[in-house]
Amino acid sequence: MRTAVIGFSALLLATAAGWLPQAHAQTPRDTIVMAKSIDDMITADPAESFEFSGSEVVTNVYDRLLIADPLKRGELTPQLAQSWEVSADGLTYTFKMKPGLKFHSGNPITAADAAYSLQRAVILNKSPAFILTQFGFTKDNVAERIRAVDATTLTIQIEKPVAPTFFLNCMTATVASVVDSRLVQSNAGTDMGNTWLKTNSAGSGPFRLRNWTASQSVTLEANREWHGGAPKVNRVVIRHVSEPQAQRLGLEKGDFDIARDLGKDQIAAISNNQQLKIVQGDLGYIMYVALNQRHPILSKPEVREAIKWLIDYEGIERDLVRGTYLPHQSFLPKGFLGAIEDKPYSFNVERARALLARAGHPNGFSITFDVRARQPETDIGQAIQASLARGGIRVEIIQGDGRQVLTKYRARNHDMIMVQWGPDYFDPHTNAETFAMNEDNSDNARSKTLAWRNAWDIPDMTRRTAAAVAERDGAVRTATYQALQREHQQVSPFAPLLQQIEVAVMRQNVNGFVIGGTFGSTLYYQLTKN
């Protein structure tokens, strides 16, 4: 029955997107059809988008001053800016814009657009705004500190010196995307165009947003005038297909050109199919379990540690995600400066029970566990539920789609939760800040990091993490992050589980899919279809 429902929904979506596949027929030659779970997408506004699916869309619709080259990890490449320089005191960054570039609307791209975009993100203060506000920008000073000197010159004055590569890497995040200020202001309403930009676009990137229907589909149309070169296909249609098996069957039939969420069983099943091929890429996505410190039991150090000993890390990787995730127990992804590969925890019921007894809970306790309703999260959640039961912890799993789980998490209304985190830029501070900093634990805090979401009040670790950003000695900075991670493993309310390996399965006639290390560097413009 479920397969039939998915097939009917796919037919309706195909009609809405302007094409109708025939049975066992190929998708249109000028269109890439991608099957992907996109129920986490909340908005297409770059000042607000902070989820994997939405930020990937934003990356392909908008340009930034500079980007991190996904093919050369860590290398900064000009995009809208042609050059930049840093003042001797390390406080002022000056960008020179490339001349003659235009938005999708035909409006010229100027330094004023770049200034407006960054100012707007700070003033709106949505989830990703902390990437900018950490440099001292507020709604009251941002117009003075981020400004266009003339049509091609942008100056940004930060509060205190930091490692220049850190600041520049932050400018590659999706929140730093440049919007068409004239178009946005003409649709501004009372919220600087936030409502309008949720489902519309005002960019200059290789694609423009034609349509987004939540938890159904996204349609992107090629921008033939893009300064980086016209995309090779006319459109990219991303269809929400949550079940890996449905993605596999659609791919084999030719209904999809690319499937993004196949699990180990589906990948094994298609390994001998000569019509398909596998493309892999290392992702910085960390899947982790988090414990809300507002919960009176979870706030006990012995309980936090006991839960870490009650997770069967090796069994989860071996039985559920082999080939798509690797075991990983620290907050920095493999490949980042200062990342460690220590795995101090393993499944140990006896040790966990002793810790629970010391915490005053020898018979365990009951707790809720929020898990996204898709694979492999559902299976992993059930595996953790079963292993925690061995220690006497009774877990009630609450499933929801991506938006529901994230909304609850951001409101700090969970007990225990399992989600993924992806780096916003190629610098260790992108993860260190969110996992190991919480400057203000109040409900109306300006910076709502993952530590904040779990009400983990850590002034000393926050101070040390913040200091690491200003360290210009690479060896010292590396050692600092290594020490922070080892301490974090022992005392934090986080249990990192896995680091994702992106596996995209494509039909043989599709090429040019670029898998980036962050959700802001997976690109579609090089896609071709023979």
Backbone torsions as a table, in degrees:
resi	resn	phi	psi	omega
1	MET	NA	-43.0	-177.1
2	ARG	-64.6	-39.4	178.6
3	THR	-60.9	-40.3	179.6
4	ALA	-64.2	-40.8	179.7
5	VAL	-64.3	-43.8	179.3
6	ILE	-62.4	-40.3	179.9
7	GLY	-63.2	-41.1	179.4
8	PHE	-66.5	-42.9	177.7
9	SER	-61.7	-39.8	179.4
10	ALA	-62.2	-37.6	179.9
11	LEU	-64.1	-42.7	179.2
12	LEU	-64.7	-42.9	-179.2
13	LEU	-66.6	-37.4	178.5
14	ALA	-62.1	-41.3	178.3
15	THR	-63.9	-42.3	180.0
16	ALA	-64.3	-33.0	-178.3
17	ALA	-81.1	-6.0	174.6
18	GLY	97.2	13.4	176.3
19	TRP	-144.6	156.6	-176.8
20	LEU	-137.8	101.4	-177.8
21	PRO	-69.3	140.4	173.5
22	GLN	-87.2	161.7	-179.2
23	ALA	-57.3	126.4	178.0
24	HIS	60.8	21.7	179.3
25	ALA	-97.0	159.8	175.9
26	GLN	-76.6	155.9	173.9
27	THR	-70.1	163.4	-179.0
28	PRO	-54.4	145.4	-175.0
29	ARG	-65.2	-28.1	-176.5
30	ASP	-96.5	10.7	-174.6
31	THR	-130.4	134.2	170.4
32	ILE	-99.7	124.0	177.9
33	VAL	-108.4	118.9	-173.9
34	MET	-113.7	129.7	174.5
35	ALA	-96.0	126.0	-174.5
36	LYS	-159.0	147.1	173.2
37	SER	-79.3	113.6	-176.1
38	ILE	-123.9	26.0	-178.7
39	ASP	-75.1	-2.1	175.8
40	ASP	-88.4	-8.4	-176.6
41	MET	-71.8	122.2	-176.7
42	ILE	-107.5	-30.2	-173.6
43	THR	-160.7	158.1	172.9
44	ALA	-108.2	9.1	177.6
45	ASP	-79.8	118.5	-177.9
46	PRO	-62.3	-21.5	177.6
47	ALA	-77.7	-11.5	-176.3
48	GLU	-120.9	-29.8	-173.8
49	SER	-62.8	125.8	-178.6
50	PHE	-146.7	23.6	178.7
51	GLU	-115.3	160.0	-175.3
52	PHE	-57.2	-54.9	-173.7
53	SER	-66.6	-47.2	-178.4
54	GLY	-63.7	-40.8	-178.7
55	SER	-70.8	-29.9	174.3
56	GLU	-65.8	-40.3	176.0
57	VAL	-63.4	-48.0	179.9
58	VAL	-56.0	-41.4	-179.6
59	THR	-57.9	-34.2	-177.0
60	ASN	-91.8	-3.5	179.5
61	VAL	-107.4	-30.7	-174.4
62	TYR	-116.8	154.0	171.0
63	ASP	-102.7	161.0	174.5
64	ARG	-125.4	172.9	177.7
65	LEU	-59.4	-42.6	177.3
66	LEU	-149.7	162.5	-179.0
67	ILE	-133.3	160.6	171.8
68	ALA	-90.7	117.2	-176.8
69	ASP	-61.1	116.3	-178.3
70	PRO	-66.4	-19.9	179.0
71	LEU	-88.7	-13.6	179.0
72	LYS	-134.5	81.6	-170.3
73	ARG	-51.6	127.1	176.8
74	GLY	90.6	-10.4	-178.6
75	GLU	-87.0	125.8	-178.7
76	LEU	-85.7	133.6	-176.1
77	THR	-126.4	132.9	177.3
78	PRO	-61.7	143.9	173.2
79	GLN	-125.3	-78.1	174.1
80	LEU	-87.5	-26.3	175.9
81	ALA	-88.7	144.1	175.8
82	GLN	-98.0	-20.0	178.8
83	SER	-162.7	164.7	176.2
84	TRP	-154.5	157.7	178.3
85	GLU	-147.4	158.2	-177.9
86	VAL	-117.8	136.9	178.9
87	SER	-67.1	162.1	-176.8
88	ALA	-61.0	-32.1	-179.1
89	ASP	-85.4	-0.7	176.7
90	GLY	74.6	14.1	-175.3
91	LEU	-104.1	-23.2	-174.7
92	THR	-121.0	127.3	176.7
93	TYR	-111.0	129.4	-179.4
94	THR	-117.1	124.4	-179.7
95	PHE	-112.2	134.7	172.2
96	LYS	-103.1	125.7	-176.5
97	MET	-82.2	148.2	173.1
98	LYS	-68.9	135.5	-178.9
99	PRO	-80.9	154.8	169.7
100	GLY	80.4	7.0	-179.1
101	LEU	-87.5	153.4	-175.7
102	LYS	-133.6	153.2	171.9
103	PHE	-78.2	171.8	176.1
104	HIS	-56.3	-32.3	-178.2
105	SER	-72.1	-15.7	-173.3
106	GLY	98.2	-10.5	176.9
107	ASN	-67.0	142.9	178.7
108	PRO	-69.6	147.7	176.7
109	ILE	-91.8	121.6	-177.5
110	THR	-126.0	171.1	175.7
111	ALA	-61.7	-29.7	178.3
112	ALA	-63.8	-36.0	177.0
113	ASP	-65.6	-42.3	179.5
114	ALA	-63.8	-43.4	179.2
115	ALA	-62.6	-46.5	-179.4
116	TYR	-59.5	-42.1	-177.0
117	SER	-62.2	-46.1	-179.6
118	LEU	-69.7	-41.4	177.4
119	GLN	-60.2	-45.3	-178.3
120	ARG	-59.6	-43.2	-179.6
121	ALA	-62.4	-39.7	179.0
122	VAL	-67.8	-45.0	-176.9
123	ILE	-67.1	-42.4	178.3
124	LEU	-65.2	-35.4	175.6
125	ASN	55.2	47.0	174.6
126	LYS	-80.7	-175.7	-171.7
127	SER	-50.5	-44.9	-176.7
128	PRO	-83.0	2.4	-174.0
129	ALA	-62.7	-25.3	-177.6
130	PHE	-62.0	-22.5	177.6
131	ILE	-61.8	-30.3	178.3
132	LEU	-96.1	-42.7	-174.7
133	THR	-67.2	-19.2	177.9
134	GLN	-63.2	-14.8	178.4
135	PHE	-92.8	12.7	174.8
136	GLY	94.5	7.4	179.8
137	PHE	-80.8	137.2	173.8
138	THR	-131.9	169.2	178.9
139	LYS	-62.8	-22.8	-177.8
140	ASP	-85.6	-27.3	-176.1
141	ASN	-113.2	-6.5	-170.0
142	VAL	-65.9	-33.4	179.8
143	ALA	-66.3	-28.5	179.0
144	GLU	-82.6	-35.6	-173.9
145	ARG	-88.5	-23.5	175.9
146	ILE	-120.4	110.1	-174.5
147	ARG	-150.8	155.5	175.9
148	ALA	-91.4	120.5	177.0
149	VAL	-74.4	-41.3	173.6
150	ASP	-152.8	-169.4	-173.2
151	ALA	-63.2	-23.7	-175.5
152	THR	-119.6	4.5	-175.7
153	THR	-124.4	122.9	179.0
154	LEU	-117.2	131.8	175.1
155	THR	-118.1	140.1	178.9
156	ILE	-129.4	119.0	-179.3
157	GLN	-107.5	118.1	-178.9
158	ILE	-95.7	167.5	-172.1
159	GLU	-73.5	-40.2	-178.4
160	LYS	-149.7	155.0	-176.0
161	PRO	-63.9	143.2	173.4
162	VAL	-136.7	170.5	173.7
163	ALA	-58.2	122.9	-176.5
164	PRO	-53.9	-37.5	-179.8
165	THR	-63.4	-31.8	178.2
166	PHE	-64.8	-49.9	179.5
167	PHE	-60.7	-46.0	-177.8
168	LEU	-64.3	-37.4	176.6
169	ASN	-64.1	-34.3	176.7
170	CYS	-64.0	-31.4	179.1
171	MET	-71.2	-8.8	176.2
172	THR	-91.1	-5.3	-179.6
173	ALA	-70.5	155.8	-177.5
174	THR	-61.9	-28.9	179.7
175	VAL	-64.9	-18.8	178.8
176	ALA	-91.6	11.9	177.3
177	SER	-61.8	146.4	-177.2
178	VAL	-97.0	123.9	180.0
179	VAL	-103.6	157.2	177.2
180	ASP	-74.3	99.5	-172.2
181	SER	-61.9	-36.9	179.6
182	ARG	-64.3	-45.4	-178.1
183	LEU	-67.6	-42.8	179.7
184	VAL	-64.1	-44.2	-178.2
185	GLN	-66.2	-28.5	177.2
186	SER	-73.7	-13.0	177.5
187	ASN	-122.3	26.4	-168.0
188	ALA	-69.4	-38.7	-173.2
189	GLY	60.3	-137.3	178.6
190	THR	-107.3	6.7	-174.1
191	ASP	-129.8	31.6	178.4
192	MET	56.0	32.6	175.9
193	GLY	80.5	9.5	-177.1
194	ASN	-61.6	-44.9	179.6
195	THR	-62.6	-43.4	-179.0
196	TRP	-66.2	-41.9	-176.8
197	LEU	-75.0	-10.1	174.8
198	LYS	-58.9	-35.9	-175.1
199	THR	-126.8	9.3	177.0
200	ASN	-130.6	171.2	179.7
201	SER	-131.8	154.5	178.8
202	ALA	-142.9	54.7	-173.2
203	GLY	-112.0	-167.8	179.1
204	SER	-136.9	9.3	-173.2
205	GLY	-75.7	-172.7	-175.3
206	PRO	-67.2	-18.9	178.4
207	PHE	-133.4	157.0	171.5
208	ARG	-116.7	150.3	179.9
209	LEU	-79.3	117.9	176.2
210	ARG	-90.7	-41.6	-176.0
211	ASN	-159.8	140.9	168.8
212	TRP	-138.0	122.7	173.0
213	THR	-116.3	118.0	-173.3
214	ALA	-52.5	132.4	177.5
215	SER	59.6	22.0	176.5
216	GLN	-130.2	-63.2	-175.5
217	SER	-162.8	158.8	170.6
218	VAL	-128.8	135.1	175.9
219	THR	-121.6	125.3	178.0
220	LEU	-115.3	137.7	177.3
221	GLU	-111.1	142.6	-176.5
222	ALA	-66.6	140.9	171.9
223	ASN	-97.1	99.4	-174.9
224	ARG	-67.6	-14.8	-178.6
225	GLU	-100.2	11.5	-176.1
226	TRP	-61.0	135.7	-175.7
227	HIS	-65.3	-19.6	179.0
228	GLY	-87.5	-0.6	-177.9
229	GLY	110.3	136.5	-176.3
230	ALA	-62.2	136.1	173.7
231	PRO	-55.9	154.3	-176.2
232	LYS	-82.8	-14.6	177.1
233	VAL	-120.4	156.3	-176.5
234	ASN	-79.2	-28.8	-179.6
235	ARG	-155.1	157.5	172.4
236	VAL	-124.8	123.9	177.5
237	VAL	-111.2	121.3	178.2
238	ILE	-105.3	117.6	-177.8
239	ARG	-103.9	131.5	177.6
240	HIS	-73.9	110.8	174.7
241	VAL	-131.3	109.1	-171.6
242	SER	-82.4	-26.5	-174.8
243	GLU	-92.8	123.4	179.8
244	PRO	-56.0	-37.6	-179.2
245	GLN	-65.1	-37.7	177.4
246	ALA	-67.2	-36.8	175.4
247	GLN	-62.4	-44.8	-179.2
248	ARG	-61.9	-46.7	-178.0
249	LEU	-64.4	-41.0	178.3
250	GLY	-65.1	-36.9	178.0
251	LEU	-65.6	-44.3	-179.2
252	GLU	-65.7	-34.5	179.8
253	LYS	-76.3	-19.3	-176.9
254	GLY	96.9	6.5	177.1
255	ASP	-72.9	-25.7	178.1
256	PHE	-121.6	149.0	173.4
257	ASP	-94.5	-30.2	-178.3
258	ILE	-139.3	137.2	172.4
259	ALA	-118.6	130.5	-170.5
260	ARG	-104.4	-14.0	-170.2
261	ASP	-126.0	31.2	178.7
262	LEU	-69.9	139.7	176.9
263	GLY	-91.0	-177.2	-174.6
264	LYS	-62.7	-35.1	-179.3
265	ASP	-69.1	-41.2	179.9
266	GLN	-68.8	-38.7	178.9
267	ILE	-64.6	-41.1	177.5
268	ALA	-64.1	-36.9	-177.0
269	ALA	-68.8	-27.8	-177.2
270	ILE	-102.9	6.5	-173.1
271	SER	-60.8	-26.0	-179.2
272	ASN	-104.0	9.1	-179.9
273	ASN	-81.7	111.9	-175.1
274	GLN	-71.8	-11.1	178.2
275	GLN	-85.6	-7.4	-175.1
276	LEU	-122.4	159.1	175.9
277	LYS	-145.2	156.8	-176.1
278	ILE	-111.4	132.4	174.7
279	VAL	-119.9	130.2	-178.7
280	GLN	-117.0	153.1	175.5
281	GLY	-151.6	144.1	178.2
282	ASP	-78.6	126.0	178.0
283	LEU	-109.5	153.8	176.0
284	GLY	-91.0	12.5	-175.8
285	TYR	-71.7	127.3	178.2
286	ILE	-111.6	123.8	172.4
287	MET	-92.1	132.0	-174.3
288	TYR	-146.7	160.1	171.4
289	VAL	-104.8	137.7	-179.7
290	ALA	-128.2	147.1	-174.8
291	LEU	-120.9	122.1	-178.1
292	ASN	-70.9	120.6	-177.0
293	GLN	-78.1	-1.7	170.3
294	ARG	-76.2	-18.1	178.7
295	HIS	-75.1	124.8	-172.9
296	PRO	-62.0	-28.1	179.3
297	ILE	-86.3	-43.6	-178.1
298	LEU	-67.0	-19.0	179.9
299	SER	-76.8	-7.8	179.2
300	LYS	-80.3	128.7	-177.7
301	PRO	-55.9	-39.2	-178.5
302	GLU	-65.5	-35.4	179.1
303	VAL	-69.1	-43.9	178.0
304	ARG	-56.8	-45.8	-178.3
305	GLU	-69.1	-37.9	179.4
306	ALA	-59.7	-42.4	179.8
307	ILE	-61.7	-37.9	178.5
308	LYS	-64.2	-33.2	177.6
309	TRP	-79.8	-11.1	-179.1
310	LEU	-100.2	10.7	176.3
311	ILE	-101.6	128.4	179.7
312	ASP	-90.1	79.7	-175.4
313	TYR	-58.2	-48.2	-177.2
314	GLU	-65.8	-40.4	-179.9
315	GLY	-65.6	-38.9	178.0
316	ILE	-62.2	-46.7	-179.8
317	GLU	-65.3	-45.3	-175.7
318	ARG	-66.7	-44.4	-170.2
319	ASP	-94.2	-21.5	-170.4
320	LEU	-120.0	-32.6	-169.7
321	VAL	-134.3	13.7	-176.9
322	ARG	-55.7	131.9	-179.9
323	GLY	93.0	-14.5	179.6
324	THR	-120.1	-19.2	175.9
325	TYR	-141.0	156.1	173.3
326	LEU	-120.5	145.3	176.5
327	PRO	-58.5	136.9	-178.1
328	HIS	-157.1	128.4	-173.3
329	GLN	-124.5	25.7	176.4
330	SER	-135.0	163.1	-172.0
331	PHE	-80.3	-17.2	176.1
332	LEU	-93.2	129.7	179.1
333	PRO	-67.9	151.2	173.3
334	LYS	-56.2	134.5	-179.6
335	GLY	103.1	-14.0	178.2
336	PHE	-90.7	152.6	176.5
337	LEU	-53.7	126.3	176.6
338	GLY	83.4	1.2	-178.8
339	ALA	-65.2	142.4	176.2
340	ILE	-115.6	161.1	179.3
341	GLU	-117.8	18.2	178.2
342	ASP	-61.2	139.1	175.4
343	LYS	-130.2	79.9	-173.8
344	PRO	-73.4	-16.6	-174.3
345	TYR	-110.3	145.1	173.7
346	SER	-145.6	173.4	-175.8
347	PHE	-73.8	114.9	-175.8
348	ASN	-146.7	92.4	-174.9
349	VAL	-65.5	-42.6	-177.6
350	GLU	-60.6	-44.9	-179.8
351	ARG	-65.8	-39.7	-179.8
352	ALA	-65.2	-43.0	-179.3
353	ARG	-63.3	-36.6	178.6
354	ALA	-64.6	-40.0	178.3
355	LEU	-66.5	-40.4	178.7
356	LEU	-64.9	-38.4	177.4
357	ALA	-63.5	-41.9	177.7
358	ARG	-62.9	-30.7	179.9
359	ALA	-81.3	-3.1	179.7
360	GLY	90.3	18.7	-178.9
361	HIS	-131.8	61.0	-177.4
362	PRO	-63.9	-23.7	179.6
363	ASN	-101.3	13.4	178.7
364	GLY	78.8	-159.6	-177.8
365	PHE	-166.5	173.9	179.8
366	SER	-108.9	148.8	-174.9
367	ILE	-156.7	155.5	173.7
368	THR	-100.0	153.6	-173.8
369	PHE	-137.7	109.1	179.8
370	ASP	-84.5	128.6	-176.2
371	VAL	-138.7	137.3	177.2
372	ARG	-67.9	135.8	-175.4
373	ALA	-82.6	69.3	174.1
374	ARG	-157.4	165.3	176.6
375	GLN	-90.0	145.5	6.0
376	PRO	-89.5	4.0	-174.5
377	GLU	-58.0	-40.3	-178.5
378	THR	-60.5	-47.2	-179.6
379	ASP	-67.0	-40.6	179.0
380	ILE	-64.2	-42.7	178.6
381	GLY	-58.9	-42.2	179.4
382	GLN	-68.1	-35.9	177.1
383	ALA	-64.1	-41.9	178.3
384	ILE	-67.9	-38.8	176.1
385	GLN	-56.8	-44.7	-178.6
386	ALA	-68.5	-41.2	-177.7
387	SER	-72.4	-35.0	176.4
388	LEU	-66.6	-31.5	178.2
389	ALA	-62.6	-28.9	177.6
390	ARG	-62.8	-25.6	178.2
391	GLY	-97.2	3.4	178.9
392	GLY	93.7	3.9	180.0
393	ILE	-90.2	117.5	-176.5
394	ARG	-93.8	115.9	-171.1
395	VAL	-109.8	127.0	171.0
396	GLU	-102.4	115.6	-179.8
397	ILE	-82.0	130.6	174.8
398	ILE	-114.4	112.3	-178.6
399	GLN	-94.5	147.3	175.8
400	GLY	-157.6	165.5	176.0
401	ASP	-74.5	175.3	-173.8
402	GLY	-57.6	-42.6	-179.1
403	ARG	-64.8	-42.0	-178.4
404	GLN	-64.5	-45.5	-178.7
405	VAL	-64.2	-45.4	-178.1
406	LEU	-67.7	-39.1	178.6
407	THR	-61.8	-42.5	178.5
408	LYS	-65.2	-40.8	-179.9
409	TYR	-63.5	-44.6	-177.6
410	ARG	-68.0	-21.4	177.0
411	ALA	-90.2	-0.6	-179.3
412	ARG	59.9	39.4	-177.4
413	ASN	-105.1	13.7	-178.5
414	HIS	-97.0	166.9	164.7
415	ASP	-98.0	-74.6	175.6
416	MET	-118.8	144.7	-175.6
417	ILE	-145.5	150.5	174.4
418	MET	-124.0	121.7	-179.1
419	VAL	-144.6	178.2	175.6
420	GLN	-114.6	152.4	174.3
421	TRP	-129.4	133.4	176.7
422	GLY	-117.9	139.9	-179.6
423	PRO	-64.8	145.6	-180.0
424	ASP	-89.1	-20.2	-178.9
425	TYR	-160.4	164.0	-173.9
426	PHE	-86.7	70.2	174.5
427	ASP	-151.2	142.5	-176.3
428	PRO	-59.6	-24.1	-178.0
429	HIS	-66.7	-23.2	-179.9
430	THR	-57.1	-38.2	177.0
431	ASN	-95.0	-35.9	-179.8
432	ALA	-60.0	-42.4	-178.4
433	GLU	-61.1	-44.7	-173.2
434	THR	-80.2	-33.3	179.9
435	PHE	-86.8	-25.2	-169.8
436	ALA	-128.4	18.7	175.9
437	MET	-135.6	139.6	174.0
438	ASN	-152.9	90.8	-173.9
439	GLU	-71.5	-25.2	-176.7
440	ASP	-151.4	114.0	-174.8
441	ASN	-88.6	7.3	179.7
442	SER	-75.8	161.4	-176.5
443	ASP	-63.7	-29.0	-177.7
444	ASN	-101.4	29.6	-179.5
445	ALA	-59.2	148.2	178.1
446	ARG	-73.2	-39.7	-177.2
447	SER	-110.4	110.2	-174.0
448	LYS	-106.8	75.7	-178.0
449	THR	-75.3	179.3	176.1
450	LEU	-65.7	-35.8	175.1
451	ALA	-60.3	-41.4	177.0
452	TRP	-63.7	-43.7	-178.6
453	ARG	-57.6	-29.2	179.9
454	ASN	-100.7	13.0	175.2
455	ALA	54.9	37.6	-179.5
456	TRP	-94.4	105.3	-174.1
457	ASP	-90.2	110.6	-169.6
458	ILE	-137.1	68.8	-176.7
459	PRO	-59.6	-40.1	-177.5
460	ASP	-70.1	-46.2	178.5
461	MET	-65.5	-35.5	176.2
462	THR	-59.9	-45.3	179.9
463	ARG	-61.4	-45.1	-177.9
464	ARG	-69.6	-36.1	177.4
465	THR	-67.0	-41.3	178.4
466	ALA	-63.9	-37.9	-179.1
467	ALA	-66.1	-30.7	-178.1
468	ALA	-63.5	-25.9	-178.6
469	VAL	-68.1	-33.4	-176.6
470	ALA	-85.2	-7.9	-177.4
471	GLU	-73.3	121.4	-178.3
472	ARG	-94.7	-12.4	176.2
473	ASP	-82.0	112.8	-175.0
474	GLY	-59.5	-39.6	-178.7
475	ALA	-66.7	-42.5	179.0
476	VAL	-65.3	-42.2	-179.8
477	ARG	-63.3	-41.5	177.6
478	THR	-59.7	-48.1	-179.0
479	ALA	-62.8	-36.1	179.5
480	THR	-63.5	-45.3	-179.8
481	TYR	-68.2	-35.0	177.5
482	GLN	-63.4	-43.9	179.3
483	ALA	-65.4	-41.3	178.5
484	LEU	-60.5	-42.8	-178.8
485	GLN	-64.7	-40.9	-178.4
486	ARG	-67.2	-38.8	175.4
487	GLU	-66.6	-42.9	-179.0
488	HIS	-59.5	-41.2	179.2
489	GLN	-57.5	-37.4	-174.7
490	GLN	-81.1	-37.3	-167.9
491	VAL	-113.3	-13.7	-170.5
492	SER	-79.7	163.1	173.3
493	PRO	-86.3	21.2	179.5
494	PHE	-112.3	140.1	172.6
495	ALA	-125.3	87.6	175.2
496	PRO	-60.3	138.3	-176.0
497	LEU	-111.2	-50.7	-165.5
498	LEU	-147.9	151.6	168.5
499	GLN	-113.9	131.9	-172.2
500	GLN	-79.3	142.3	166.5
501	ILE	-105.9	117.0	178.9
502	GLU	-71.1	125.5	177.1
503	VAL	-123.4	110.4	175.4
504	ALA	-107.3	128.3	177.0
505	VAL	-105.9	127.1	-174.1
506	MET	-127.1	158.4	170.7
507	ARG	-73.6	153.4	-171.4
508	GLN	-61.3	-25.0	-177.4
509	ASN	-86.0	5.1	-179.6
510	VAL	-108.1	134.5	179.9
511	ASN	-140.7	167.6	170.0
512	GLY	84.7	18.9	177.8
513	PHE	-82.9	119.9	-176.5
514	VAL	-102.7	113.2	178.5
515	ILE	-94.0	115.8	179.7
516	GLY	-90.1	169.1	-179.7
517	GLY	-82.3	-9.4	177.0
518	THR	-130.2	166.0	179.4
519	PHE	-71.4	-7.6	177.1
520	GLY	-101.3	18.4	-179.2
521	SER	-141.3	22.6	172.2
522	THR	-96.2	119.5	-166.0
523	LEU	-116.0	146.9	-178.7
524	TYR	-110.1	-15.0	-167.0
525	TYR	-68.5	-18.7	178.6
526	GLN	-91.5	0.6	-179.6
527	LEU	-62.8	134.2	175.0
528	THR	-129.4	159.6	-179.0
529	LYS	-144.1	116.8	-176.6
530	ASN	-88.2	NA	NA
